[in-house]
Amino acid sequence: MDERTPESYPDLEVGHPKEWAVGVPGILHSMEPALAGMGLSRTARLALAINQKDGFDCMSCAWPDPGHRNRLEFCENGMKATTWEATPITVPREFWAEHSLTGLADRGEYWLGRQGRLTEPVHKPAGSDHYEPISWDDAFRIIAERLNALESPDRAAFYTSGRTANETAFLYQLFVRAFGTNNLPDCSNMCHESTGTALLSTIGIGKSTVHYDDFAKADLVIVMGQNPGTNHPRMLTALEETKRAGGRVVSVNVLPEAGLIRYKNPQRVRGILGRGTAIADRFLQIRSGGDMALLQAVSRRVLDAEDAAPGTVLDHDFLDRHTVGLEAFRAHLADLDEAAVLAATGLRADEIDALAADYLAADRVIITWAMGLTQQRKAVPTIREIVNLLLLRGNIGKPGAGASPIRGHSNVQGDRTMGIWEKMPERFLAALEDEFRFPVPRREGADSLQTVRGLQRGDIEVFVAMGGNFVGAISDTDAAERAMRGAKLTVQVSTKLNRSHVVTGEEAIILPTLGRTEVDLQDGRPQFVSVEDSVCAVHASHGAIPPVAEGLLSEVAIVCRLAESTLGDRHGIPWREFARDYDLIRDRIARVVPGFESFNDDVRRKGGFVLPNGPRDERRFDTPTGRAVITVNELEHLERPEGRLILQTLRSHDQFNTTIYSLNDRYRGIRKGRDVVFVHPDDLAELGIADGQRVDVVSEWPGEPDRRMPNQRVVAYPTARGCAAAYYPEANVLVPLASAAEESNTPVSKAVIVRLEAVAAGAGADVS
């Protein structure tokens, strides 16, 4: 469908990709929209509060805060996220009468988000094509009636976005389990579920094993499947600290990314006036899906080095005391096929040799990764191979070393800690049951992909979302939207409009909520919430500006009102008291969740506190053997049929998750549009397609009809040979629902087999 208008979608422009990130342009691109949209006073007030110890936590990525904060402790995209939420523009009441759902469905994410903040509950009655304003009481009554009318609690699913704070998440899962189901899909199912699955099975915790300060102590940081310059820009400062301390950085990725080439730190004179800091000492341009083969090949070279000089390469004391599985791993890699490795990775043998040499020369190694690894079919065994490589030389549980998954949403890790998971371990469920004295269900619930399947079958009738944009974020867009439209009721707790508000069930309700930037007063007393970042640090978040409108409820208040309306006084849970005083919520968390025993005291300390982490703190591994597990993983080569490409979805620089701030992607040279597909020029020559040509991108999946993303402008780009890339969430339409990572059930958005079909000359010229 054509969402473009002359005002918001002028002609696409394609320039050259950048070779450095941030600098003065980063300042300008962060502050210009803030000043234009909020004015000087509001912008200054927020800028001085973002990520400060007495301020609010940035609602975008989960990158940790340093112990010493700069006076301005935010990145370009963090400021854009703040501006997006804190806009004074609101959706007027007449908007709902003027815009039908049919009409809104023809609008894109960019247009929807620009309409402003939601300020009052609205209801789409069954059979209507419009939302209508509704009172809070009526909204909660309708939702409660629909939930209580279900044949089984398992016929409802309760989704959580990673922006949801700890206190809200704990109450939300408490309500859902008191209602009687474990159907708690969340955004982690779509991104780092593979990480948690792999790490839990090998080191006994699904989290990072490093502190922020470890980056400055590392001899080597290997950055895999990740674009920190766009998705976690403040990480570039940590990598700069690695370099300034004498460490090396290696980037392993399908595309070269500006932030990993050179970083101009805007808080240093060198970053403003000079050339900045070269970040990656080595770039391995790997074929999509080849990371597991690379990791096995490096481990094989480490073992070969040990064989050549016994007792001098491996950390035998660590391996003997803290691991199991080394000999089986050694035997497995003895048969590693080097030709298969080179085919899978697209690398030369000498490039792999060089990475192995870097690893062997380093006493302290950190490996970081993001969705370039987690959204592959073999994501879980790939991440297990990261653990294998780290364990060989004792690179877990010592300063400057460890496994460092970089989470993509500000509290996605905290939400899981608080119980947002369809299969929480028995120890959590038992503690919850003991504290609240109701029978907590043990049946495993539905994850995100299973929720779509349940909607397709009619097994799930009510879908409730605590934030996020589920239909925009999930794979196989057309199938997911058809499934959601089959629901009887959909409920969204949101600050702004997105695709999930216009693709609804038979009946739909939107509940507007306070943003993280806003002061939260309950009975006249200011409240705060807390979040957990990527390195297990928990800290408070205090709103800085008045709410954009009167009558908005906090997420905590919404959960409490919803729970009280649905459950009544069932189980004796004091929902009203929780809504009035968030300390009472934290008191309960302290009695249920390990590491939070002194929650109310600890979170009030400047900078918060760090959760205990067995592997990191004391080389203690919560596995069945009490040791870290070195695993054997069968290598599988992703075959690319002739005339096809392996496509990955990715973000532009001016977006966060499905939120699109502008139509530009300046680091990749794209302006005023998003309908592009990036392909290596040599692949274009082989396919007989010209740079600038319009094509349909068509994905193929065995036994299913082709999926099509029409009329994309081809951009010749230095991606790995045989690979292609297109923007998320638009390219989700190409990712089959059935294409999921083994064990984690995460959508495989980084390995989609596609063909390019030329569009007839003149076709689609009006949307170029």
Number of C-alpha atoms within 10 A of each C-alpha: 8 10 15 17 11 8 6 14 16 15 13 17 12 19 12 11 17 16 16 21 25 26 22 15 14 16 14 13 16 20 20 12 18 25 15 11 17 18 14 12 10 18 21 14 12 23 23 17 24 27 28 24 21 18 19 26 31 27 24 22 27 26 24 22 23 16 11 10 13 13 13 13 20 24 22 22 26 25 25 25 23 23 25 24 22 27 18 16 16 16 16 13 14 10 13 18 12 9 14 15 18 12 12 18 19 13 19 17 21 20 19 19 19 18 16 20 26 25 25 22 24 22 22 23 16 13 8 14 18 22 23 18 17 16 12 18 12 12 21 20 16 18 22 19 12 15 21 15 10 14 9 14 20 20 19 31 27 25 27 27 24 27 27 27 27 29 25 25 28 25 26 29 24 22 21 22 22 23 21 19 25 29 30 28 26 27 24 26 20 27 23 28 23 31 30 24 20 26 23 17 19 26 27 23 19 20 22 23 27 27 20 19 15 21 28 22 20 26 24 27 29 21 24 22 23 24 26 21 25 26 27 24 22 23 22 23 20 17 26 25 20 24 24 12 14 13 21 23 26 20 26 25 24 27 24 22 23 22 25 28 20 23 26 27 23 19 15 12 13 14 19 16 12 12 15 21 22 18 24 23 13 18 21 24 20 25 25 29 27 26 27 26 25 25 23 25 23 20 23 21 19 22 20 15 18 14 13 11 11 11 11 11 18 20 14 15 11 17 19 11 11 19 22 18 15 18 10 13 19 16 11 16 19 12 9 16 12 12 9 14 25 19 16 23 24 19 18 12 13 9 14 20 15 14 22 20 15 19 23 19 13 17 14 25 33 26 22 19 24 22 26 26 28 30 31 27 26 27 31 29 23 28 26 27 25 23 25 25 22 22 24 21 22 24 26 27 21 18 20 24 28 30 23 23 27 26 28 26 26 25 30 29 27 27 29 22 20 23 25 31 24 23 18 18 11 10 11 16 19 15 16 22 18 14 13 16 14 16 15 21 16 17 13 14 19 26 27 26 22 15 26 27 19 21 26 20 12 16 16 27 24 28 24 20 23 25 23 27 24 27 26 24 20 25 30 24 22 16 17 24 23 17 23 29 18 19 23 19 26 27 25 24 25 23 25 25 24 27 24 22 25 24 22 26 25 20 22 29 27 27 26 26 26 28 25 28 25 19 20 25 17 15 10 8 9 14 19 19 23 22 27 28 25 28 24 22 19 24 25 26 25 24 25 21 17 14 22 20 13 9 14 22 22 23 28 28 22 22 25 24 22 21 25 19 19 21 18 14 12 12 12 11 20 13 21 13 13 20 24 20 18 20 19 16 23 24 15 20 24 16 17 24 18 13 16 22 16 13 21 17 13 17 21 15 13 13 21 19 20 18 14 14 21 16 24 21 14 12 21 17 22 17 15 11 11 15 22 29 24 26 19 19 17 15 18 15 16 18 11 15 12 9 12 20 22 25 27 29 25 19 20 24 22 21 21 20 19 19 22 25 22 19 21 20 20 18 23 20 15 21 19 16 21 20 20 22 26 23 25 20 19 14 19 19 11 9 15 9 18 15 16 14 15 28 22 19 25 19 23 18 17 7 6 9 9 14 20 19 18 18 23 25 24 27 24 20 22 18 21 23 20 21 27 31 26 24 17 22 21 19 23 25 22 27 29 23 23 16 20 22 22 16 15 24 22 29 29 29 30 25 26 27 22 27 21 23 17 18 16 11 9 8 12 14 9 9 18 18
